[in-house]
Every structure is written in C-alpha cells, then in structure tokens.
C-alpha cells in the first residue's frame, strides 16, 4: 500500500491511502493522485450512456415569461428533452434555505412558474447526446418576457431595508451601556460610512451534477460541501425517501462558500435522468455559476467611535446593512465580532437587510469578518490618526480579556502578541507617521495594519475508525476534501493516535454511505473532525488494543449537552449546525506596505506580514498554505474584486475571468506568515481552533490604511482602484 497506493476515483467509492513516508511530516495524502490526474472529481464521472444538459437562464431581473416555445430546440440534432415550467411545474417540491433550517442554497423552486425573480434564473434545461448539441439548442428557445420594475442594487432608492431583529427569530442587536452619553463624554468622535461590493468565489471547478437512476435509487455526483444536505434536500424535492439517494463528492475543486448545499440545477438533472432513463450530466457555465451558486453580497456600514484624549474607547456604534434576495432572509451578521473585539463600556449595534431582485447570497470565505472588520479596522485607524496615537498602541490600550457587551471571557486572547510579533518582523517602528511623506523614486510608500479575528466554531460529526488484523487502519466520514488537506490531517492524526505508520492509514470521505457529518464551512472542519477522530482512536485503543476492530462514534462539542445532542440529530438529517459554547477566537494581525505611483496612482502591495494565533496547529505546512491563500485573497478583496451589477438590467456584468479581476502572482508582494503559539485547553479537548478564514479577515482594512499612509487619501469604499486616487 505504501509504494503504490490506491487513490480514490470517486465512482467506486474506495478510500485514499497515503504514499510511503518516514514520519508523514512532508506528505500530502492526495497530492500524488491530484498532480497525476488520477483523482476523479464529480464532474469527471462519465457513467455509461450519459447524456448532457445545458441550462437556459432569464434575460430579465423581474417579470414573467408570457411565452416559451421549445419546438425548434426539440427538433435540433441530438436533443432528447427540453424541460420548462410548462412540463415541470409542481414536480419539484419547496425546500427551505440551509440557514433557515432547510437544505438549499436558495428557497426558490426551479421551473415552478413563469414568474421571474432575478436575472440568471433557470428557465429551461435542454438535454442532448452531447454537451455541444445541448448548448446550441439552448439558443434556439423562443422566450417572450413581460418585464416589471426591479431593484438591482442596494443603492437603488427603492431598495427598502428592515431590521434583522424584526425578521430573524431569536436575533437581538447588541447593546450595552448608554452609547449617546458615551459620545457626549468623548474628547474625540469620528463617524464614517464604509461599503463593500458584491464579490463571487469563482473557484476553478465549476458546478456540475451527474444523476444516475438505478430503479428507484438515485446516485448523484456533485461537488458540494455538504453531501448530507444535498441528499436530504433532493429527496424532499423529488418526494422520495432519503435512503434512496446517494451523493458522492470525494474531492471539491474549491468552494470557499459556494457549492453550499442543494443547488438550483440538481433536481432538474434528476428529473431529466428519470424521464429519459439515462444518466444526465448538467454542466454550469462560468457565467451561470454567478447566479446558481452563492456570493458575498454588498454591505454598507456606519461606524462611530468616541474616545478620551489618550484613545480609550468610551462609546461605539456600528450600523450595517446587507443585501439579500426577496425570497430568502439571508444575512451574515457581524457586529457580534466588531463590537466584541475591543473593550468599550457603551455600545450600540444595528443590523439591517435590504431586499433586491437578485439570487440569494451566501457565505464567502470569512463571511462577516471580511466586510465588518473592514469598517471597524478602518475606523480604528482613522481614530488613531485623529489622536496622533500609534495604531497598534490604540489597540493595546483597548485590548480586553472579555467581551464587554456580553461580559464573557475569551478562552485565550493573544491579539497583542500577534501585533507585537508581526510588527517586529515588519519593521513597523521605522514607518513614517506623516501621510505622503515616504517615497521611493516615483512611488509613495505607505504602511498600514489591522486586526484579524475569527470566532471558533465546532460542529457535529460521526466518524468510523477500523483497524484490521494486518495493522492497516481505515478512517471514514461523510465530510469533504475541499483542497485544505483533510485527507492528510486525518491520516496523520490516526497514525499518531493509533501508533501505526501513516502509509498504513486510508481515509474515505465525501459519500453519504459513510457516517454522516456536517458542512464544510466556518473554519470548523479541522476542529470538529480532529476531536472526533481523537475520541474514536481513544475508544479503539481502550476496547481493542493491539487487535483488529472498528469503532464508530458520534461527536459533538460538550457531547453530553442538550445542544450537542440536537446538533448530532440535525447532522444526521443533513441540517447545518455549528457552535461554540466558550468565547473562543482565533486572532491575527496584518501589516501591509504599499507603493502608489505619483503619476498614475497605480497601487502595488510590496510587502505583507501576517501573524496568527489559532490554537494547536495540526499540520504547520498545510496551515501556512491556508494562511497565505487567505492573505492573498484579502489583498484581492481590497484592490481587485467587484462583481458589477448593471442598474438598468439587474444582471451581473463581469461574469468571467476576463473581466472579474483577481491578482496574479506578479500582483502579490513579499509574503511572510508567522504562527504565534496559542495553547487553549478550553476551546475543545484537542485545543484546535478554526484557521482557514483568519488569513483574509482584516487584510482589506490594512491595505486601505496603508494607502492612506502613502497618499493622505482615505478610501472607504472597496475595491480601491486608481481612479479613487486620481
């Protein structure tokens, strides 16, 4: 098994086994099969007799289809079936959004009526012998629309917002003390508005679905970060018992928040496959992925800070509004982070939701922290400048061991250690404190910093560990390898806890026939599964030390609590849950050096140092890669990424890599990652915190603060493009 490992190809459901390695320190269990091309992603599956589907989408943002004629498309070469609302209406049942107790990334029912709710909505599925024939036939559909007025963007005067507290049961805006009185007592008060744009994940692997019926049983090959939700949600949509649905997804080519759960196109592929009696693969184009998958919605923030002459915060107010669709109340609330990061006796927060005629947004890596910390950490820099106080010292003065709004202590609070180690490596003390003063030839040089914070979440999981008499070990759970190295982490952990060489451990993931697990999200995967696996290994060692045997355990944080039992039950039926009873956060500090050209206003990140404390680091090599990726994405969020919504049509304009800007290797400066020790015995038994998203949180604010230091211009609306500086 060591020198010639068998690598899973997905369709046969066999596990991943690592190559030989003396101690496992430098292996990537799935590395060989990925670089050799033998790793089979869901979109690679080609069942016998498979035919192909292409999707037609709405050209208007709101209104009705008053006519759709599929006859020309149906008569074109190779076409087997055309699905529209005329022959599907009522066949697919309603399911709720994943974040509202359901299974789907949108509660909108595909092909349920002629009504149009957003540009890019699915209006037909064409199935043909080849993918090319299906795509060609889509353009032959004759569709007539009757448009209605729409609200495409949050800045539209007709975009009405509502308090989230009035829409979401159990949600309460955070308040403490008397904010207005605190502002009156403050020596310095700053109040500013900040905004962030629509952004899309755009992973290289596009969504796709391959559906195969065998009698009344359905097998689905689809890249998803929650196979359980897809299984149970699809069964509910089709009106069959979940036991008749199997979902296989051993590898995901990136999701970062997209591929969240049950997508809009999956049930249509299943319906088509059942009608034709053949396997159907429905591919999704890069353009259509912007409306089939989720995205980071636009947000608007007003932050008001009041402080005494030294910089001690006396009052804070954070009002935020985020856009969502008309049919789902989705909002990634973030004032629970922004109003807890620093000590402040008087706090007022309010979160609002604005309805627009677009598809439902969703999580995108570091969902609230990326947007809410941009506003807060930009405001903290503005306050430091107004007070003529070093930005790090302002944060040190307001550092806290407790959430002063809720009165709960942090399990650990290494934020200032991150700032100190990062500042030392960056050379922060040598920076110019006067904006626009530092130059290098034709470049203005600026330095900025910002805090990073990420609440640790932990979910429920079931995991099975089997030790065979020959000494090999098999680890099985229906969780997901999204590129973060989960195969490797689980193999190394089992090797360590069971005392077997790593090349004797195989890992099987991403299949609903395995013990059910939860969603891959919220940086909860490692914390959840490492604790579950460690617990299973302990039980295996205690019950069958030195013998062959198997143990399957169900794991939840504080497993005896009612909440943990509830989470386990929800996970077994594909419902999302993750929580942390303790106030446990990962922390970090970003330091950015930018150059801004004096003539063209071109902005270049020259250096980026990130220092992070995230509990016990299970694999430092994988952790560094995760953090680097987050840091680069943070720069991209600050300087490049924006999905443009056309005001007149309500559609996304730049829906491909040709016009959706992301940085290349040449756009990223020198990168340094520092991992700060953070032993936290309270967070969970293994001391593991979420790490995947902490690398991006706060970067956009650090970039904006560096641009201000270079130019004296304060940019409060992302992304920061050169036209804002000219």
N, C-alpha and C positions, 0 to 999 in steps of 0.2 A: 504493500500500500504506500510505502514511503517514496520509492524512486519513480514509480509510475502510478500516480494517484488517479483514481476515477473522479472525474468532475461532472457535476450535475448538468444535464442538458435540459432540465425543466420538464419536458414532456413525460419522461419516465419516472420523475419524482425521486431520483436517487440523490443521496447526500453528497456534500462537498467534503473532500478529505485533503488535508494539507500535504505539501511536499515534505521531504525529509529536512530536518533542521536540528542542530545540536541542542539548542535551548529555546528555539522559537522566537528569539529576540528580533530577527530581521525578516521573518516570513510575512507574506500576505497570502492567506489561505486560498483566496480566489484569484490571486494575481496571475498564475500561470494560465488558467483557463480563459481569463479575460484578454490577456495580451496575445494568446494563441488563436483566439476566435472560437474556441470550443464552448465557451459559456453561452447558453441559449437563453436569451431574453424572451419575454412573452411574445413580442412582435416577430420573433424569428420562427415561431412554430408554424408548420405547414402540414396540417392533417391531410390525409388522402381525400381527394375530391374537393378541396377547398375552393370556394369562390369568393369574390371580393366586393366590398361595399364602399360606396363613396357618398358623402353627405352633402345635401344642399342646404344653404342657410339663408336666413331672411336678409333682404336688402334694405329694410326699413327698421326703425327703432320701436315704433308703436303703431298699432292699427290692426288691420285684418287682411287676410287673403280673401279676395272676392272671387277668385278663380284660380284653379291649378289643373293644367291639362298634361298628364303624363304620357299620352298616347305616342307621341313622336319618340320620346325616350324609350318607351317599352318596345318599340319596333326597331330600335337601333341594334347593331350587331352585338351579340353576346349577352344582351340584357336578359336577366332571369326574373327580376321582380322589382317593382317600384312601390315603396311604402310612403304613404302620405296620411294626413289626418282623415282622409276620406275612407281609407280601408284599415286604419289602426285605432281610430278614436274609441276609447273605452276599454281597449285590450291591455293597457298598461296602467296599473293602479298607482295612486298617490303614495309617496313616502316622504317623511319629513327630512329636513336638513340635519346633517350629522350633529351640529352644535345645538340643535333644538330637540334632541332626543331621538333622532332618526338615523338614517344610513347614507344619505345622499349629499353630494356637494351642492345641490340645488333642489328645492322642492318643486320646481317647475316640471310638469309632466310632458315628455316629448310626444309630439304629434297627437295631442289631446283635443285640439280645436283649431279653427282657422285664426284665432287671435294671436297677434304678435306682441311680445312683451319687451324684446330687445333686439338690436341689430346683431346678427350672427346666430339667432335662434334656429334650431334644426327645423326645416320644413319638409324634408324628404330624405329617404335613403334609397339609393339605386344599387342593386346587386347584379353583377355580371361575371362572366367567366374570367376576365382579367381585370386588374386594377385600372388599367388604361381605358378599357371599354366603359367601366363604371364612371370614371371621371369625365369622360367625353359625354356620356349620356346625361350627366347632371346638367350640363349646359343646354340640353335640349328641352328641359322642362319649361313649360309656358306658365308663368305665375303672374297674376294681376293683383296688385295691392291697393288698399284704400288706407292711406296713412292718416294718423292722428298726431296732434301736437305731442311733443315729448320733452322730457328733461334729461339731457345727456350728461350734464356735469354738475358738480356741487355748487359751482359759482353761478349757475343759472338762477335768475331772480325767482323763478317758480319752484326751485328746489326747497321744499319745506323740511325743517328738521324737528325732531321730537326728542325729549329727554329719554335716555336709555332706561333710566329708573322707572319710567312710566310704561315701558314696553317689555322689559325682561323681569319676570317674577323673581324676587329674592335679591335683585341688584339694588345697591344703595350707593349714591355718590359719597365719597369720603369727605368727612368734615371733622374738624376739631378746633376748639377754642373760638376766638372771635377774629376772623380774618380782617374785617374792616377796621376794627380797633387796632390791630397789629400794624396795618399800613399807616394809620394816623401817627402811631408812635415811632415809625421808622424814620431814620435820617435820610436814607436814600431809597427811592422806589423806582423800579423800572417795569414797564409794561409793554410788551411787543407781541405781534402776531407772526406766526410761522406756518408754513404749509409744506406738504409733501405730495408728490404726484401719484397717479396710477402707475404701477410697475407690474411686470409679468416675469415669471420664473424662467421661461424658455429653456428648459433642460434639453440636451441634445436628443434624447429619446422622446419621440412624440407619443401621445396616447394612441393606443390601438386596442382592439378587442377581437379575439377569435373565439367563437362559440361553436361547440360540438355537442349535438344531442345523440345519446345512445338510449333508445327507447324513451322513457320519461325522465332520464337523468341528463343533466346539463353540465358540461365542463367548460370553464371559461379561462382563457389565457389572457391576462391583462396586467399591465404594470400598475400596481396600486399599493399604497402604503397602509392599507387596512383590508386584508383579504376577508376578514370576518364580516365587516360592514358590507362589502360587495356581495358576499354570499347571502346574507340575510335580507339585505335590501332588494336584491334582484329576485329572490324567491317571493318576497312580498309584492313586488311589481307584477310578477308573472302569475301569482296566485297558486304557487306550488309550495310544498314543504321544504324548508332549508336543507334537509338531508338529501334532497335530490340535486343539489347544486354543489359543485366543487370548483374552487378558484385556485389557480396555480400562478405564482409570481415569484420565482426563486431569485431573480435579480431585477432591480429597477435602475434604469439609466438616468437617475436624478429625478427628484421631485421638488424638494425644498418648499413644500406646502401645496403644490399641485398634485394631481393624482390622489386626491384626498380620500375619496371613498367611492361610492357608486356614482358614475358619471352619466351624462345625458344620453350617450350613444349606446350604452351597453345593452339595455333592454331591447333596443331596436335590432341590434345584431342577433340577439337571441330569438326574437320573433321571426326575423327573416330566415334564420337557420332552421327553425321548426317548420316554417311553411314550405321551404324548398326541399328539406330533407337532406341537406348537405351542410358541411362546415362553412361558416361565413366569417371572413376577417374584415372588420370595418376599420380602415385606417383614417387618421385625422391629420389634416394638413397643418403646417406651422401657423398659418393664419387662423384657421378654425380653432386651434388649441387655445387661443386667447379668449374664446368665449365658452368652450367646452370645459376647460379647467378653471381653477380659481386664480385670483390675482391679489396683489396688495392694492387696496383702494386708496383714493386720495384722502388726506386729512387736513384739517385746519385747527390751529391751536392759538390760544391767547394765554400767555404766561405772565404773571405779575409777581414780582419778588420785592419784599421790603426788608431792609437790614439796618442795623445800627452802624455807627461810624467805623467800627472795626470790621464789619462784614458778617456779624452774627445775624442769621435769619430770624426775623420777628413775624413775618407773615408770607404766605404763598397761596396763589390761586392759579389753577390750571383748568381752563375750559377747552374741551376738544370736541370736534365734530368729524364724523367719518361717514362716507357714502356707502349705501347698500342698495340692493335691488328692491323692487316694490313687493316682491312675494316672499322674501326672507329677511328676518331681522338679525342680520349677522353683524357683529361688531367685536373687534379685538380690543377690549377696554385696556387702557394702560396707565391710568392715573394711580392704580394701586402700586405701580413701580415709581412713577415720577414723584409722588407725594410721600414716599417712604424712604427715598434714597438719602435724604439729609434730615437733620434734626430741625424741626420747626414747630413752635407751640400753637400756631394759628394757621389752619389750612382749610381751603375751600376748593373742591373739585366738582366739575360737572362734565358729564359725557353725553353727547347727542348723536343722533343718527339722521342722516339726510337721505331721502328716497330719490333714486334716479332710475331711468329706464335703461338699465344695463343688466348683464348677468350678475349673479351673486358673487361677491368677492370671497376671499378666504384667507387662511394663514399663508404668509410668505416669510421665509426664514427670519427668526427673531421678530415675530409679527407685531406686537405693540411696542417692543423696546426700540426697534429701528426708528419709528416715527415719533414716539412720545419722548424718547431721550434726545432726539434732535432738538426738539423745542426746549426742554429743560436745560440741557447742557450748553446750548447756545445762550440761553438767558443767564445762566451762571457766569459765562464768560463776559457777557455784557455788564453784569453787576460787578465783576472783578475789575473790569476796565474803568467803570464809573468811580469805584472806590480807590483806584490805584493800588490794588492788592494783587499779589501773585495768584493766578487762578488755582494753583494747587493748594496754596495756603488758605484760600477761601473755602475750599472743600474740606481741608483739615479742620478748620475752625468749626465747621458744621457737621463733622463726622459724628456718627451716633451708633450706639450698640443696640438700639431698639427702634422699632417703627413707632415714631412719636404720635402718630394718629391712632393706631390700634393699641399701643402700649405693649407690644410683643417683642421679646428679644430675638436678635439674629443668632442662629446657632454658631456661626463664626462671622467675622466682619473684617476681612483682610484688604479692604478697599485702599487704604492709605499705604499699605505695603506694596500694592500694585503700582500706585503712583510713585512711590519712592524708588522702587527698582527700575521702573520704566524711565523715570526722569534721569536717573544716574546713567543708564545705558544710552539715552538720547542726547545727553548734554544740555538739559533744559536750562540750567542756570546761565548758560552762555548766550541765550537768546536776547534779542533786542526787545525791550518792553514798549518802545515807541513805534506805533504802526507806520509802515512805509519807510523806515529808516535803513533797514538792512538791504544791501544789494550785492549781486554778483554779476558784474558786467551789465547786460541788458535785462537782467532778471531781478525783480523784487523778491526778497526771501521772507517767508513768514512761518511762524511756529504756532501750533495750537494743540490743545489737549482736551480730553473729555473722558468721563467715567463710563464704564460698561457695567451693566448689572443684568442678571437673569435669574428669576425665581426657579428653584429646582422643583421639577415635577417627577412623580413616580406613578406608574400605572399598575394594572393587574396583569398577570401573565400565568399561563400554565406551561410547564416545561417537563420533558421526559428525558431522563438520562439512563442509558442502558450500557452495562459493562458485560461483555461476553467472556466466556471462559478462556478464550485465546488472548485476552488482555486488551482488545480493542474497545473503544467507547463511542457511543452514538448519542449526540445531543439533538433533540427535536423540539421545535416550537414553531407555531404559525406566525412568526414575526418576519421582518423584512430586511433584506440587504439592499440598501439604497446607495451604496458606494462608500459608506462610512466605515467599513471594515468589520461588520458584525460577525461574519464567519470567523474571522481571525480572533476577535476578542473572546468569543465563546469557546473556540478551540483551545486557546491559551489558558483560559480560566479552568476549563475541565482538566487540562493537562496538569496544571498546578495543584488543583484540589484533590485529584484522584491519584496523583503520583505516577502518571503514565507519560511516555514520550508524546510530544504534540503530534507527531506523524501517525499516532495510533488513535487519534480522535477524528471523527467525522461529524459534520454538522448539517442538519437538514432544516431548511427554512422555507417560508412563503408558500404554504399549501394548506388548505382548510381541512385536509385529512389529518393534520398534525394537531397536537394540543393547542387549543385556542389561545391567542394572545391579543394584545391591543394594537393601537395605532402607532405608527412610527411618526412621532411629532413631539414638539415641545421639548426637545433635547432630553426626552425621558427614556429612550431605548436602552442605553447602556446601564443607567441606574436601575431600571426595572429588571432587565434580564440578568445582569451580573448578580444581583441579590437573589433572584430566583434560582439561578444555576448554582450559586454557592450553597444555598439551602438544600437543593436536591443532592448535591455532592456530599454534604454532611450526612444526610439521611442514608445515602447509599453506602458510605463508609461505615456508618454505625450499624446498619442492618445486615450488610453482606460484605464485610471487609475481606478483601482478597478473593472473593468469589464472583462468579457471573451473576447478574441480576439486573433488575430495572426498577426505577422509581419515578413516579410522575407526581409532581407537586403543583399545587395552585398557590400562587404568591400574590400578596397584596401588602401595601405598606401598613405596618402595625396590624398584622393579619388577623388579630382577634377582634378588631374593632368592627362595629356595625357598618361603617363606611367602607372598610376593606371588603367585607363580605358582599356588600351591594355592588362594588366595583367588579368583583370577580363574576358575579351573576350577570352584570351588564356585558362584560367582555365575552362571555360565552354565547351571547346572542348578537354579537357584532356591534355593540353600542360603545361609544367612546367614553373614557373616564381616565382622569389623571389628577393627582392631588399631592399635596404635601402638608401634613398636619403641623410640622415645625416651620418656622420662618427661616428657611434655608435658601441662600442665594449664592450663585457664582458671581465673582466680581472681576473687573479688569480696568485697565487704564490705557488709553490710546494717545500716542504722540505723533504728530504729523509735521513734516516740513514740506512746504510748497514753494514753487517758483512761479511767479506771474510775470509774463513778458511785458516790458514797459510800453511797447508799441502796439502789440497785437492782443494783449490781455489773455494770451494762452496760459492755461493753468496746468502745471505739472506737479504731481506728487513726487518729491525727491527721496524722502525717507519716511518710513513708518515703523514705529516700535510699539508693540503691544505686550502688555504684561497681564497675566491672567491667573486667578486663583479659583480652582474648580474642584475642590475635594481631592480624593485619591485619583491619580491618573492611571488608568488601567494599562494603556499602551502609549508611551510618550511619542513614538513615531507617528501613529495614527492621529494622536491629539494635535501634534504640531501641524500636520496636514490640514486637519479640520479648522484650526485657528487661522492659518494662512489663507485658506479659502474664504473664511468669513471676513477677514481684514480686506482682502481684495474686493469682495462683494460690497463691503462698506464704502470703499472708495468709489465703486461703480454707482452706488446709490447716491453718493454726494455729487458726482461730476457728470455722469453719463445717462443713467436710466430714467426714461419717462415714456409711458405709453400715452400718446396724444389722442384725445377724444375729440372728434370733429363736432363742433357745436351744432352745425346745421343737420347732420345726418345721425348723430348719436353713435357713430361707429368708431372703432379703433383704427387709426390711420396707419401707424407703423407696426405692422403685424409680422415682420420677418427680420432676419438678421441683417438684411441690407439697410434697414432704417431704424431698427431698435438698437441703440448704441450700448455697447458693453466694452470694457477695456481689453486691449490685447496685452501681451507680455511687455511690449515696448511702452505701454502707458503706466506701468506699475514700477515704482522706485524700489530702493533697497528695503527689504522687509526683515524685521527681527521679531521673533517670538520668545517671550520669557514666561516660563511657567513658575509661578510663585507657590511654595508649599502651603497647603491648606488642609490640615487634619481636622476632620469634622465627624466625631463619633455620634453626633445626634441626628445627622441628616438621614441615615439609614445604616443598617448593620455593616455594610461594606464601605461606608464613607464616600460614596460616589455621587457626584453632582453632574448636572447637565453641562455639556461643553460645546456642543455643535453650533449653538447660536450666539454664544457670548462674543465670538470674534467679530461679528458685524455690528453689534449694539454699540452705539456711541461714535462710530467712525465718522458718519456724515457730519456730526457736530464738530468733531476735531478738525475736519477738513475746512469747514466754514470758519471756524475760529482762526485757523492758520491763514486763510485768505484775508480775513480782517487784519491780522497782524502784518501781513505783507502789504496791503493796499490802503487800509483805513476805511474800506467799504464793507459794511455789514450786510451780508446776503442772508435773507431769512426764508427764501423760497427755493426749494430744490426742484431740479438739479441746478448746480451752479455752473452756468455756461458763460463763455467770454462776453456775450452781449450784455450781461448784467454788470460787467465791469467797464465797458467802453464808455 
